[in-house]
């Protein structure tokens, strides 16, 4: 069976690209599609941050034993960002930092606009302030490099392509059942072939640039490798790397090791940060927890 696709729907992705900004990452030279205005992205980040902190299950730590080291590290990472290739964005961000008392959640994040949250459950993985600097540097890069905006842009473009393909198949005599089956296959292909690899690229990019930020902030970049070794040892079955949004631990460690000479050169020239062990998880708090309204 032969058929001819109407040309108008094929042009939709091209029209979308023409109406957007395409930029090159200043560190990796990777091309990025950004269809979301930065002001809108920052508003999304602020709203998401407020949503997290307004959750009644979230408890904000006021214990200086937990908060003080995170504040020290974040301050130095932000200052390093302000003299990095992301200086313009870093200076425009309205930075905020929250330490969340949750010893079971091994997580930290930085949202567009500079909204940072660190869960106390990540302390054992970080072990010390240099380890936590690697983690915070990684998360800050996601915001500075606009990875969230890029993911949304990729999703919008993929949706345009899927809608166009649906219309094309239906106008060319394919039955709804056939079209639905084909679109399911195309959707899987879109997810694996475009969206997930870019997500892994984001993680690798954040690992690399975050390593440089932490080193320039005065933290030993070699601790980043130890963080991922501890992550690897902590267990948990990882999905196959091809179908994962994150690189495998071994891949991460290998790439960090490859970038280490560049990071060590920055670290050797940096004003060294004071480094202490992070407080143990489950330690008694000196002050009561504050529950965000």
FIZA-103508 format. One record per residue: z, x, y of N, C-alpha, C in turn. Coordinates in steps of 0.02 Angstrom, whole numbers, plus 50000, padded with zeros to 5 digits. Example, Ala and Ser with C-alpha at 12.3 -4.5 7.8 and 13.67 -1.06 7.14 Angstrom:
<recs>
50390|50660|49716|50390|50615|49775|50390|50660|49835
50354|50642|49888|50357|50684|49947|50394|50645|50002
</recs>
This chain:
<recs>
50000|50042|49941|50000|50000|50000|50000|50044|50062
49954|50032|50107|49952|50071|50168|49970|50027|50227
50004|50056|50276|50022|50018|50335|50027|50065|50394
50023|50036|50452|50024|50075|50513|50084|50053|50556
50124|50100|50577|50182|50083|50618|50161|50073|50690
50188|50022|50721|50177|50012|50792|50208|50070|50830
50173|50099|50879|50196|50161|50910|50255|50152|50956
50270|50091|50981|50320|50083|51034|50390|50103|51011
50407|50085|50948|50476|50099|50926|50487|50173|50914
50433|50208|50897|50439|50281|50886|50458|50316|50951
50437|50287|51007|50449|50319|51072|50521|50309|51097
50558|50263|51066|50625|50248|51091|50670|50310|51094
50675|50349|51040|50717|50409|51045|50695|50456|51100
50629|50462|51109|50603|50507|51162|50624|50482|51231
50618|50416|51241|50638|50387|51304|50712|50398|51317
50752|50391|51264|50823|50401|51270|50839|50474|51289
50803|50520|51259|50814|50591|51274|50797|50607|51346
50742|50576|51371|50721|50590|51439|50771|50565|51490
50810|50514|51471|50857|50484|51518|50925|50519|51515
50931|50573|51478|50997|50604|51469|50995|50678|51487
51055|50709|51485|51059|50781|51496|51061|50817|51430
51023|50870|51425|51025|50914|51367|51048|50982|51392
51102|51007|51363|51131|51069|51387|51136|51119|51330
51148|51181|51348|51157|51235|51300|51228|51260|51303
51262|51265|51247|51330|51290|51246|51331|51361|51272
51374|51376|51321|51372|51442|51352|51394|51500|51307
51428|51484|51252|51450|51536|51206|51403|51545|51146
51385|51489|51115|51346|51493|51054|51271|51482|51065
51253|51459|51125|51183|51444|51142|51155|51387|51100
51199|51348|51071|51177|51289|51033|51158|51233|51080
51102|51201|51066|51078|51145|51106|51121|51083|51094
51141|51049|51148|51182|50989|51143|51150|50930|51178
51150|50873|51146|51127|50810|51175|51188|50774|51202
51188|50761|51268|51245|50728|51301|51220|50668|51341
51230|50608|51313|51207|50547|51345|51264|50511|51382
51324|50538|51379|51382|50505|51408|51402|50541|51472
51408|50506|51529|51431|50539|51591|51501|50568|51583
51513|50625|51614|51578|50658|51607|51635|50615|51633
51623|50577|51687|51676|50535|51714|51696|50481|51664
51646|50452|51631|51660|50401|51581|51696|50431|51521
51675|50490|51502|51707|50525|51446|51780|50539|51461
51795|50561|51524|51864|50575|51543|51906|50512|51542
51876|50456|51564|51912|50392|51563|51928|50371|51492
51880|50382|51446|51893|50367|51376|51951|50409|51349
51951|50473|51368|52005|50518|51346|52073|50495|51370
52076|50476|51434|52139|50452|51463|52163|50389|51428
52116|50342|51417|52135|50279|51384|52159|50291|51313
52123|50334|51276|52142|50349|51207|52211|50382|51205
52225|50426|51252|52289|50460|51256|52346|50410|51268
52334|50365|51315|52384|50314|51330|52395|50268|51271
52341|50253|51235|52347|50210|51176|52391|50243|51123
52381|50308|51112|52422|50344|51063|52496|50342|51083
52509|50359|51146|52578|50366|51168|52614|50299|51175
52575|50245|51183|52606|50179|51189|52621|50147|51121
52599|50179|51068|52614|50154|51001|52689|50159|50989
52721|50103|50972|52794|50104|50962|52817|50151|50906
52772|50170|50862|52789|50216|50809|52791|50289|50833
52762|50302|50891|52759|50370|50917|52824|50386|50955
52854|50442|50938|52915|50465|50971|52899|50532|51005
52910|50533|51070|52896|50593|51109|52958|50638|51110
52950|50700|51090|53007|50746|51088|53025|50769|51158
53091|50769|51171|53118|50800|51231|53161|50860|51214
53159|50880|51152|53199|50937|51130|53167|51002|51155
53201|51039|51198|53170|51100|51225|53153|51152|51172
53188|51150|51116|53172|51197|51062|53102|51184|51036
53080|51121|51036|53013|51103|51013|52962|51104|51070
52983|51082|51129|52936|51073|51185|52920|51139|51220
52970|51180|51232|52960|51241|51271|52906|51288|51244
52906|51304|51178|52853|51348|51154|52783|51318|51160
52778|51252|51150|52713|51220|51156|52689|51223|51229
52735|51212|51276|52716|51216|51346|52695|51286|51366
52731|51337|51341|52713|51406|51356|52642|51421|51332
52629|51402|51271|52563|51416|51241|52508|51379|51278
52518|51314|51289|52467|51273|51321|52452|51299|51391
52504|51320|51427|52493|51346|51495|52449|51408|51494
52462|51453|51447|52421|51514|51444|52350|51499|51420
52342|51452|51374|52275|51434|51350|52235|51402|51407
52267|51358|51445|52233|51325|51501|52212|51376|51554
52256|51424|51568|52238|51476|51616|52179|51518|51591
52178|51532|51526|52121|51569|51498|52058|51527|51503
52063|51462|51492|52005|51417|51498|51978|51417|51569
52023|51422|51618|52002|51419|51688|51966|51482|51710
51969|51536|51670|51930|51596|51686|51876|51608|51634
51864|51559|51591|51814|51564|51539|51747|51538|51563
51700|51533|51518|51634|51504|51534|51639|51429|51544
51696|51400|51530|51709|51329|51543|51753|51321|51605
51754|51369|51649|51800|51369|51706|51794|51306|51748
51732|51284|51761|51723|51226|51804|51756|51164|51774
51743|51152|51710|51772|51094|51676|51848|51101|51672
51872|51161|51656|51944|51172|51648|51981|51160|51713
51951|51178|51769|51982|51167|51834|51979|51094|51856
51930|51057|51830|51923|50986|51847|51969|50942|51805
51987|50965|51746|52028|50924|51701|52097|50910|51733
52123|50851|51719|52191|50832|51738|52235|50842|51675
52258|50902|51666|52291|50921|51604|52358|50885|51595
52370|50862|51535|52434|50833|51515|52451|50858|51445
52515|50864|51431|52537|50889|51366|52595|50847|51340
52592|50827|51278|52646|50790|51246|52660|50821|51177
52724|50830|51162|52744|50851|51095|52771|50788|51060
52741|50771|51004|52759|50711|50967|52803|50731|50909
52862|50700|50905|52909|50714|50852|52888|50676|50789
52853|50711|50747|52830|50683|50683|52821|50742|50635
52872|50755|50596|52872|50813|50552|52826|50807|50492
52798|50748|50482|52755|50738|50423|52681|50741|50441
52664|50742|50505|52594|50742|50527|52574|50811|50549
52529|50841|50512|52504|50909|50528|52443|50901|50573
52455|50893|50637|52398|50877|50681|52412|50899|50753
52358|50908|50789|52359|50919|50862|52290|50896|50886
52286|50876|50949|52220|50857|50975|52218|50868|51050
52158|50874|51076|52146|50877|51148|52088|50831|51163
52099|50784|51208|52049|50733|51224|52012|50751|51288
51953|50722|51300|51917|50734|51361|51961|50724|51423
51954|50769|51471|51995|50766|51530|52058|50808|51526
52072|50836|51466|52128|50883|51460|52193|50852|51436
52190|50801|51395|52250|50769|51369|52267|50798|51300
52322|50835|51296|52340|50872|51236|52401|50841|51203
52400|50835|51138|52459|50814|51100|52467|50860|51039
52529|50879|51026|52545|50922|50969|52600|50888|50929
52588|50878|50865|52638|50849|50820|52681|50905|50792
52746|50892|50787|52791|50944|50760|52775|50962|50688
52741|50917|50653|52723|50931|50583|52674|50988|50575
52642|51010|50630|52595|51066|50626|52632|51133|50630
52696|51132|50649|52733|51195|50658|52733|51240|50596
52744|51212|50536|52745|51257|50477|52677|51290|50465
52622|51256|50480|52556|51286|50472|52545|51342|50523
52568|51330|50585|52560|51380|50637|52608|51438|50627
52670|51423|50607|52722|51471|50591|52752|51504|50654
52709|51528|50699|52733|51561|50759|52689|51543|50818
52706|51568|50877|52670|51548|50937|52598|51571|50937
52583|51627|50907|52512|51649|50903|52472|51602|50859
52502|51579|50804|52468|51531|50761|52455|51466|50797
52505|51441|50834|52496|51379|50870|52445|51387|50927
52441|51447|50956|52391|51460|51008|52321|51453|50980
52311|51476|50918|52245|51468|50886|52228|51395|50877
52278|51355|50858|52266|51284|50847|52253|51248|50913
52294|51261|50964|52284|51228|51029|52219|51251|51060
52203|51315|51054|52139|51339|51081|52080|51303|51049
52084|51295|50983|52032|51258|50946|52024|51188|50974
52079|51152|50982|52076|51082|51004|52052|51077|51076
52073|51122|51119|52052|51122|51189|51976|51132|51194
51949|51173|51151|51876|51185|51152|51838|51121|51136
51864|51080|51091|51830|51016|51077|51820|50977|51141
51872|50976|51184|51867|50940|51248|51822|50975|51297
51830|51041|51305|51790|51078|51353|51716|51078|51335
51700|51083|51271|51631|51086|51248|51600|51016|51242
51639|50965|51257|51615|50895|51257|51590|50874|51188
51624|50895|51136|51604|50877|51069|51608|50802|51056
51658|50769|51085|51663|50697|51077|51604|50661|51107
51584|50682|51166|51526|50652|51199|51463|50664|51159
51458|50724|51130|51399|50740|51091|51395|50697|51028
51453|50686|50996|51453|50644|50937|51433|50572|50953
51459|50546|51010|51439|50479|51031|51364|50476|51046
51339|50528|51077|51267|50530|51093|51224|50532|51030
51246|50571|50981|51210|50573|50917|51210|50505|50884
51268|50471|50886|51273|50405|50857|51227|50355|50891
51223|50359|50958|51179|50314|50995|51107|50327|50977
51087|50390|50973|51018|50406|50957|51001|50387|50886
51048|50398|50840|51035|50379|50770|51027|50303|50765
51068|50266|50803|51063|50193|50801|50996|50169|50828
50971|50203|50880|50905|50185|50907|50852|50195|50853
50856|50251|50816|50807|50264|50763|50812|50213|50707
50873|50194|50688|50881|50146|50634|50855|50077|50653
50870|50057|50715|50845|49992|50738|50769|49991|50739
50740|50047|50764|50667|50050|50766|50636|50048|50697
50667|50082|50648|50640|50082|50580|50646|50013|50549
50701|49978|50563|50709|49910|50537|50654|49864|50562
50641|49866|50627|50589|49824|50656|50521|49842|50627
50508|49906|50620|50443|49927|50594|50431|49902|50523
50482|49907|50480|50473|49885|50411|50464|49810|50406
50501|49774|50447|50497|49701|50444|50430|49676|50472
50404|49710|50522|50339|49688|50550|50280|49710|50508
50293|49755|50459|50238|49778|50416|50239|49744|50348
50277|49690|50341|50273|49649|50281|50325|49665|50228
50373|49709|50243|50426|49722|50195|50474|49663|50194
50496|49643|50135|50544|49587|50130|50611|49610|50157
50654|49562|50179|50720|49581|50204|50760|49620|50153
50754|49603|50088|50792|49639|50037|50769|49711|50032
50703|49720|50032|50675|49788|50029|50695|49828|50090
50691|49797|50148|50708|49831|50210|50781|49852|50210
50825|49807|50186|50896|49822|50185|50911|49881|50139
50879|49882|50080|50889|49937|50034|50865|50003|50064
50807|50000|50096|50779|50061|50127|50824|50085|50184
50850|50038|50224|50892|50057|50280|50958|50087|50257
50983|50062|50200|51045|50091|50173|51034|50164|50155
50977|50177|50123|50960|50246|50105|50951|50289|50168
50917|50260|50218|50905|50296|50280|50970|50310|50317
51016|50261|50313|51080|50270|50345|51120|50327|50315
51120|50332|50249|51153|50388|50216|51120|50454|50236
51053|50453|50238|51017|50513|50258|51033|50534|50329
51040|50484|50372|51056|50499|50442|51125|50530|50446
51173|50502|50409|51241|50526|50413|51247|50597|50387
51217|50610|50330|51223|50676|50300|51179|50727|50335
51119|50706|50354|51071|50754|50380|51081|50772|50453
51111|50727|50493|51116|50740|50564|51189|50739|50588
51223|50684|50575|51289|50676|50605|51342|50723|50575
51346|50726|50509|51398|50768|50480|51387|50843|50492
51325|50869|50484|51317|50940|50499|51336|50958|50570
51320|50913|50618|51341|50928|50687|51416|50928|50693
51450|50885|50655|51523|50885|50657|51550|50951|50630
51520|50977|50578|51541|51042|50552|51526|51096|50603
51469|51089|50639|51452|51137|50691|51504|51136|50747
51528|51077|50763|51580|51071|50814|51643|51109|50793
51663|51100|50731|51723|51133|50706|51716|51209|50707
51658|51232|50685|51646|51305|50685|51645|51332|50757
51615|51294|50802|51611|51314|50872|51681|51317|50902
51722|51266|50887|51791|51265|50914|51832|51322|50884
51821|51338|50821|51856|51395|50790|51840|51459|50828
51776|51470|50841|51753|51532|50872|51777|51538|50944
51763|51487|50985|51780|51491|51056|51855|51486|51065
51888|51445|51023|51961|51441|51026|51994|51507|51010
51965|51544|50965|51990|51611|50948|51987|51657|51009
51932|51653|51046|51924|51694|51106|51973|51673|51161
51983|51608|51169|52030|51584|51220|52101|51608|51204
52121|51601|51141|52188|51622|51122|52197|51697|51132
52146|51736|51115|52149|51809|51123|52155|51827|51197
52115|51795|51239|52117|51809|51311|52183|51786|51342
52214|51736|51310|52280|51712|51333|52336|51758|51312
52320|51810|51272|52370|51859|51253|52401|51849|51185
52368|51808|51142|52395|51795|51075|52352|51830|51023
52384|51859|50974|52349|51897|50923|52301|51852|50885
52235|51863|50891|52186|51819|50858|52188|51823|50782
52216|51877|50755|52220|51884|50682|52264|51830|50651
52307|51800|50691|52351|51747|50665|52311|51685|50648
52252|51676|50678|52210|51618|50663|52190|51618|50589
52174|51676|50563|52156|51682|50492|52215|51662|50449
52274|51684|50468|52334|51668|50429|52349|51593|50431
52334|51561|50487|52343|51488|50491|52302|51453|50438
52238|51472|50433|52195|51439|50384|52211|51459|50313
52239|51519|50304|52263|51537|50237|52322|51493|50218
52366|51479|50266|52422|51434|50252|52398|51363|50239
52347|51342|50277|52317|51276|50265|52290|51272|50194
52256|51324|50174|52227|51327|50107|52281|51323|50054
52335|51358|50065|52390|51360|50016|52430|51296|50014
52426|51256|50068|52466|51195|50072|52441|51141|50025
52381|51152|49997|52356|51105|49946|52316|51049|49978
52300|50999|49937|52258|50943|49960|52186|50954|49938
52159|50907|49903|52090|50913|49878|52041|50904|49935
51999|50953|49947|51948|50948|49999|51884|50918|49971
51849|50877|50010|51784|50853|49987|51734|50911|49986
51680|50903|49949|51628|50954|49947|51605|50966|50019
51595|51030|50036|51581|51048|50105|51519|51012|50133
51469|51000|50091|51408|50968|50114|51422|50898|50140
51472|50863|50111|51488|50795|50132|51554|50793|50170
51573|50847|50200|51634|50850|50238|51619|50861|50311
51662|50832|50354|51652|50843|50426|51681|50909|50449
51718|50943|50406|51747|51007|50424|51722|51060|50375
51713|51122|50399|51697|51176|50352|51754|51186|50303
51738|51212|50244|51791|51227|50195|51835|51283|50221
51896|51287|50195|51943|51338|50218|51914|51408|50210
51883|51421|50153|51856|51488|50141|51801|51505|50192
51758|51455|50207|51705|51466|50256|51735|51481|50324
51787|51443|50342|51820|51453|50406|51849|51523|50411
51885|51544|50360|51916|51610|50360|51864|51665|50366
51809|51657|50330|51755|51706|50331|51726|51713|50402
51713|51655|50434|51683|51657|50501|51732|51684|50553
51795|51665|50547|51844|51692|50594|51848|51768|50588
51846|51793|50526|51848|51865|50515|51788|51899|50546
51730|51866|50542|51669|51895|50571|51675|51899|50648
51709|51851|50678|51716|51850|50751|51775|51892|50775
51814|51920|50730|51875|51955|50748|51865|52015|50794
51814|52057|50784|51806|52114|50830|51799|52092|50903
51760|52039|50915|51752|52015|50984|51818|51989|51011
51855|51953|50970|51919|51926|50992|51971|51981|51004
51972|52031|50960|52020|52086|50968|52006|52126|51031
51943|52132|51050|51925|52167|51112|51956|52131|51172
51954|52065|51171|51985|52026|51225|52061|52033|51224
52089|52030|51164|52161|52033|51156|52189|52101|51180
52153|52154|51164|52175|52220|51184|52177|52230|51259
52137|52191|51295|52135|52196|51368|52181|52144|51402
52207|52097|51363|52244|52041|51391|52317|52060|51404
52348|52022|51448|52420|52026|51459|52453|51991|51400
52488|52028|51359|52514|52002|51295|52567|51947|51307
52561|51895|51269|52608|51839|51273|52670|51854|51231
52728|51831|51253|52788|51836|51209|52779|51788|51150
52796|51812|51092|52784|51771|51031|52848|51765|50992
52865|51703|50974|52924|51689|50934|52906|51643|50877
52949|51639|50828|52939|51591|50773|52949|51520|50801
52911|51473|50774|52919|51404|50793|52979|51374|50757
53010|51323|50786|53069|51293|50753|53051|51263|50686
53096|51266|50638|53081|51237|50573|53077|51161|50576
53034|51133|50537|53027|51060|50533|53091|51030|50506
53113|50976|50537|53173|50942|50514|53236|50970|50545
53229|51017|50592|53288|51045|50624|53320|50992|50668
53386|50994|50673|53422|50945|50714|53402|50953|50787
53390|50897|50821|53370|50899|50891|53430|50902|50936
53425|50943|50989|53480|50951|51036|53484|50892|51084
53426|50860|51095|53423|50804|51142|53393|50744|51106
53407|50683|51130|53378|50624|51099|53304|50620|51110
53269|50586|51066|53198|50575|51073|53185|50520|51124
53131|50525|51160|53112|50473|51207|53055|50435|51177
53060|50371|51177|53006|50329|51151|52964|50306|51210
52901|50326|51210|52856|50310|51266|52849|50234|51272
52855|50207|51334|52846|50135|51343|52774|50115|51329
</recs>
